[in-house]
Amino acid sequence: MSTKKELPNDAQKLLKGTKISPVFVNKDNDHYSKKRFAYVYKGYDFLENLYPVRIYIQKRYDLDRHILEILLKLMGMKIFTRALYSEISKSFTYSRWDSIVKSGYLNLIMDHPDVEKRMWTLNSKGRNIVIKFYKYLSGEEKIPEDSVHNPMANKKTQKPFDRKKMETIRKLNQLEVPEHKRSLFS
């Protein structure tokens, strides 16, 4: 199968009639020539829909961007202490330890009289938010388009910004998940 046929239809139309021959970078027999080839990177596009997925997660769970970023970082750390939390770059709102503890996304897993030696982890609510975020990004799950599960779909409270995001979400949900993305969740 030719590389040109694997490109999106819009790209195929743009390349029609040109002398550009796209090839996938990860093939062993590629010989680069600036005039002949346009490299196409295959398999690294799971972040292409970061913006609509992030906006949906923020609205769905009533989060701000900063707490979502912190949850993503803490999920990767699995278990952390107050000292490890202080090393994370974060907004001023969540720079104090008390603010993240009061947010309701952490569980104390090992108590200790010394506050610095206590061990923490994300609770199930925080973990579920992060897991859903990754599932929507990879295409494993589609973002809901009904107003019960998606606050942006509510016609009564919908703003022009939300309408535009819902159009993007509808387009995103109609796309077929490419084979290389399916390997992320199979």
ZALOMAR-700295 format. One record per residue: x, y, z of N, C-alpha, C in turn; residue in one letter. Coordinates in steps of 0.02 Angstrom, whole numbers, padded with zeros to 5 digits, always signed. Example, Ala and Ser with C-alpha at 12.3 -4.5 7.8 and 13.67 -1.06 7.14 Angstrom:
2
+00660-00284+00390+00615-00225+00390+00660-00165+00390a;+00642-00112+00354+00684-00053+00357+00645+00002+00394s;
//
This chain:
186
+00042-00059+00000+00000+00000+00000+00044+00062+00000m;+00026+00112-00039+00068+00172-00043+00055+00217+00017s;+00106+00253+00035+00102+00298+00092+00051+00353+00079t;+00047+00376+00018+00001+00430+00000-00071+00411+00015k;-00089+00348+00005-00157+00325+00016-00174+00320+00090k;-00124+00315+00134-00136+00311+00206-00144+00379+00238e;-00131+00433+00201-00138+00500+00227-00212+00520+00228l;-00230+00570+00270-00299+00594+00269-00318+00621+00200p;-00382+00621+00185-00406+00642+00119-00384+00713+00102n;-00385+00759+00151-00365+00828+00138-00292+00831+00115d;-00249+00792+00148-00179+00791+00130-00169+00760+00061a;-00208+00709+00045-00204+00677-00021-00222+00727-00076q;-00274+00767-00064-00294+00818-00113-00240+00870-00123k;-00208+00890-00068-00156+00941-00073-00094+00915-00111l;-00079+00851-00102-00021+00821-00134-00033+00802-00207l;-00096+00800-00227-00114+00779-00295-00084+00828-00345k;-00047+00801-00393-00017+00843-00445+00051+00871-00426g;+00075+00856-00366+00142+00880-00346+00192+00824-00355t;+00255+00841-00349+00307+00791-00356+00331+00766-00288k;+00293+00781-00235+00311+00760-00167+00286+00689-00156i;+00331+00645-00133+00315+00576-00118+00323+00564-00044s;+00268+00562-00006+00275+00551+00067+00296+00479+00081p;+00339+00472+00131+00360+00406+00155+00359+00407+00230v;+00348+00350+00261+00350+00346+00333+00422+00342+00357f;+00438+00381+00407+00506+00387+00432+00532+00322+00460v;+00490+00282+00490+00513+00222+00524+00526+00163+00478n;+00531+00173+00413+00550+00119+00368+00626+00120+00360k;+00655+00061+00355+00728+00056+00354+00759+00080+00289d;+00724+00075+00234+00755+00090+00169+00742+00161+00145n;+00725+00207+00188+00713+00276+00167+00779+00311+00151d;+00780+00345+00096+00837+00387+00078+00811+00457+00071h;+00835+00501+00112+00807+00569+00115+00833+00612+00057y;+00786+00645+00025+00802+00695-00025+00751+00750-00015s;+00774+00810-00003+00730+00866+00014+00678+00877-00041k;+00696+00867-00102+00650+00880-00158+00598+00826-00165k;+00615+00764-00148+00571+00708-00163+00526+00686-00107r;+00545+00696-00043+00508+00664+00011+00480+00715+00061f;+00422+00701+00086+00394+00736+00144+00383+00682+00196a;+00419+00685+00251+00415+00633+00302+00349+00636+00340y;+00320+00579+00352+00258+00572+00389+00274+00529+00450v;+00262+00556+00510+00276+00518+00571+00213+00480+00590y;+00218+00415+00592+00161+00373+00606+00165+00344+00677k;+00110+00351+00714+00107+00319+00779+00118+00364+00838g;+00128+00429+00828+00141+00473+00885+00088+00528+00888y;+00027+00513+00869-00024+00565+00865-00078+00557+00918d;-00065+00524+00974-00117+00516+01024-00130+00580+01062f;-00087+00630+01056-00099+00695+01089-00131+00746+01042l;-00148+00725+00981-00176+00772+00933-00242+00802+00956e;-00279+00767+00997-00344+00791+01021-00342+00811+01094n;-00285+00832+01116-00275+00851+01186-00322+00907+01207l;-00329+00958+01166-00369+01015+01185-00443+00999+01197y;-00478+00968+01150-00549+00953+01164-00558+00903+01222p;-00513+00855+01228-00519+00806+01282-00507+00840+01349v;-00456+00883+01352-00441+00918+01415-00499+00963+01436r;-00528+00999+01388-00585+01043+01403-00644+01002+01428i;-00657+00945+01396-00713+00902+01418-00702+00878+01489y;-00642+00852+01503-00627+00826+01571-00634+00882+01622i;-00609+00941+01607-00614+00997+01654-00687+01014+01668q;-00728+01017+01616-00798+01035+01626-00836+00978+01660k;-00823+00917+01640-00859+00859+01666-00847+00850+01741r;-00785+00859+01763-00768+00848+01833-00757+00913+01872y;-00773+00969+01840-00768+01035+01872-00697+01046+01900d;-00648+01039+01857-00578+01047+01876-00549+01108+01840l;-00499+01137+01869-00462+01186+01829-00400+01151+01799d;-00369+01183+01752-00314+01153+01715-00257+01133+01762r;-00245+01174+01812-00188+01162+01857-00196+01098+01897h;-00255+01086+01923-00265+01025+01963-00263+00964+01918i;-00287+00969+01856-00283+00913+01809-00210+00896+01795l;-00168+00945+01785-00097+00933+01773-00064+00900+01833e;-00083+00922+01892-00055+00892+01953-00078+00819+01959i;-00141+00806+01945-00166+00737+01949-00128+00692+01899l;-00115+00717+01839-00078+00678+01790-00008+00662+01815l;+00024+00711+01846+00092+00700+01873+00091+00651+01932k;+00044+00660+01978+00041+00617+02037+00023+00545+02019l;-00017+00536+01967-00035+00468+01945+00028+00430+01925m;+00073+00464+01891+00135+00432+01870+00181+00417+01928g;+00176+00456+01981+00220+00446+02040+00195+00388+02083m;+00132+00369+02078+00100+00316+02117+00097+00333+02191k;+00154+00335+02225+00157+00350+02297+00205+00409+02305i;+00186+00457+02347+00228+00517+02355+00223+00543+02426f;+00269+00586+02443+00270+00619+02507+00259+00694+02496t;+00254+00729+02550+00247+00802+02545+00308+00833+02511r;+00366+00807+02525+00427+00833+02494+00427+00822+02418a;+00405+00763+02396+00401+00750+02324+00350+00795+02290l;+00295+00809+02324+00245+00854+02297+00273+00924+02288y;+00314+00945+02335+00342+01013+02331+00389+01022+02271s;+00416+00966+02245+00461+00970+02187+00424+00978+02121e;+00359+00965+02120+00319+00971+02059+00309+01045+02043i;+00317+01064+01980+00300+01133+01962+00225+01139+01958s;+00198+01190+01989+00126+01198+01993+00108+01272+02001k;+00044+01287+01993+00022+01356+02000+00023+01377+02073s;+00018+01441+02084+00019+01467+02152-00039+01440+02194f;-00096+01429+02163-00156+01405+02199-00142+01339+02234t;-00104+01295+02202-00091+01229+02231-00020+01221+02256y;+00015+01277+02267+00083+01272+02292+00085+01251+02365s;+00034+01266+02402+00031+01246+02473+00004+01174+02478r;+00033+01136+02521+00014+01065+02531-00059+01059+02552w;-00082+01104+02596-00151+01101+02621-00201+01106+02564d;-00186+01145+02512-00234+01154+02458-00246+01089+02419s;-00194+01050+02409-00202+00986+02372-00236+00934+02417i;-00220+00934+02481-00252+00887+02527-00327+00901+02532v;-00346+00965+02536-00416+00984+02541-00454+00973+02475k;-00419+00965+02420-00452+00956+02355-00492+00891+02353s;-00474+00842+02393-00512+00779+02396-00489+00726+02347g;-00429+00733+02320-00403+00684+02272-00348+00640+02300y;-00331+00648+02363-00276+00609+02393-00300+00564+02449l;-00264+00509+02458-00274+00464+02515-00209+00457+02552n;-00213+00458+02617-00155+00444+02659-00148+00369+02663l;-00090+00342+02643-00082+00269+02645-00035+00247+02700i;+00007+00294+02726+00050+00276+02782+00057+00337+02827m;+00027+00332+02886+00030+00388+02933+00096+00385+02971d;+00119+00443+02992+00182+00448+03030+00179+00511+03071h;+00206+00511+03132+00205+00572+03172+00241+00631+03136p;+00293+00615+03099+00328+00667+03060+00290+00677+02994d;+00263+00737+02984+00222+00752+02925+00259+00738+02860v;+00323+00750+02858+00363+00740+02797+00371+00666+02779e;+00359+00620+02826+00368+00549+02813+00302+00513+02798k;+00247+00550+02798+00183+00520+02780+00183+00505+02705r;+00151+00450+02686+00148+00432+02615+00077+00438+02590m;+00071+00464+02529+00006+00479+02499+00001+00446+02430w;-00060+00440+02407-00074+00417+02339-00138+00450+02315t;-00151+00447+02251-00215+00472+02225-00270+00425+02247l;-00327+00452+02266-00383+00409+02283-00418+00387+02218n;-00470+00347+02225-00504+00319+02166-00534+00374+02122s;-00559+00427+02151-00587+00483+02113-00534+00515+02068k;-00476+00529+02095-00421+00559+02056-00395+00511+02003g;-00387+00447+02021-00362+00398+01973-00412+00389+01915r;-00477+00388+01931-00527+00379+01878-00527+00437+01829n;-00516+00498+01854-00513+00556+01809-00454+00548+01761i;-00397+00528+01786-00337+00520+01744-00347+00463+01695v;-00375+00407+01717-00386+00350+01673-00434+00368+01617i;-00489+00403+01633-00536+00426+01582-00501+00472+01532k;-00461+00517+01558-00424+00564+01515-00383+00526+01463f;-00346+00476+01485-00305+00437+01439-00347+00395+01391y;-00403+00369+01414-00446+00329+01370-00476+00372+01314k;-00495+00433+01331-00522+00478+01280-00467+00499+01231y;-00407+00512+01256-00351+00531+01213-00333+00477+01163l;-00332+00415+01187-00311+00359+01144-00366+00338+01096s;-00428+00358+01110-00483+00338+01067-00517+00275+01091g;-00494+00248+01148-00525+00188+01175-00598+00200+01192e;-00613+00259+01217-00682+00278+01232-00698+00342+01195e;-00761+00348+01175-00785+00409+01142-00811+00457+01195k;-00802+00521+01183-00828+00572+01229-00904+00575+01222i;-00941+00572+01277-01014+00573+01272-01039+00638+01240p;-01091+00632+01201-01120+00691+01168-01187+00711+01197e;-01210+00675+01249-01274+00692+01280-01263+00740+01338d;-01315+00778+01354-01310+00829+01406-01307+00801+01476s;-01324+00737+01484-01320+00705+01551-01247+00695+01571v;-01205+00674+01524-01135+00659+01539-01087+00712+01514h;-01110+00760+01476-01067+00812+01449-01098+00880+01461n;-01072+00919+01508-01101+00985+01523-01099+01033+01464p;-01055+01023+01416-01051+01068+01358-01108+01056+01310m;-01143+00999+01315-01198+00982+01270-01265+01009+01294a;-01268+01036+01354-01330+01062+01381-01349+01126+01345n;-01404+01124+01307-01425+01181+01265-01443+01242+01307k;-01467+01232+01368-01489+01288+01410-01429+01330+01435k;-01374+01296+01451-01316+01332+01479-01258+01336+01430t;-01270+01315+01368-01216+01312+01319-01195+01382+01295q;-01131+01393+01294-01103+01456+01270-01076+01444+01199k;-01063+01497+01161-01035+01487+01094-00971+01445+01094p;-00930+01455+01144-00868+01417+01152-00885+01342+01159f;-00936+01327+01198-00956+01257+01208-00984+01227+01144d;-01022+01266+01107-01049+01242+01043-00993+01221+00996r;-00942+01263+00992-00884+01248+00948-00849+01185+00972k;-00840+01177+01036-00807+01118+01064-00849+01055+01050k;-00915+01061+01054-00958+01003+01040-00953+00982+00967m;-00945+01030+00921-00935+01014+00851-00871+00974+00843e;-00819+00996+00877-00755+00960+00874-00761+00890+00903t;-00797+00884+00959-00807+00819+00991-00846+00772+00945i;-00897+00797+00912-00936+00755+00865-00892+00730+00808r;-00850+00773+00781-00804+00753+00728-00755+00701+00754k;-00730+00713+00813-00682+00667+00845-00713+00599+00856l;-00775+00597+00878-00809+00533+00891-00824+00494+00827n;-00830+00528+00771-00845+00495+00708-00783+00465+00676q;-00724+00487+00697-00662+00460+00669-00652+00388+00690l;-00625+00349+00644-00607+00280+00661-00539+00281+00695e;-00531+00240+00745-00468+00238+00781-00417+00200+00739v;-00359+00232+00721-00309+00197+00681-00280+00136+00718p;-00254+00090+00680-00227+00028+00708-00171+00041+00759e;-00128+00090+00745-00072+00102+00791-00096+00133+00856h;-00155+00165+00858-00182+00190+00921-00216+00133+00959k;-00245+00085+00923-00278+00029+00956-00229-00011+00998r;-00167-00012+00977-00117-00051+01015-00104-00020+01083s;-00124+00043+01094-00116+00074+01159-00162+00043+01211l;-00220+00018+01190-00268-00007+01239-00290-00079+01227f;-00256-00115+01183-00276-00185+01172-00234-00232+01213s;
//
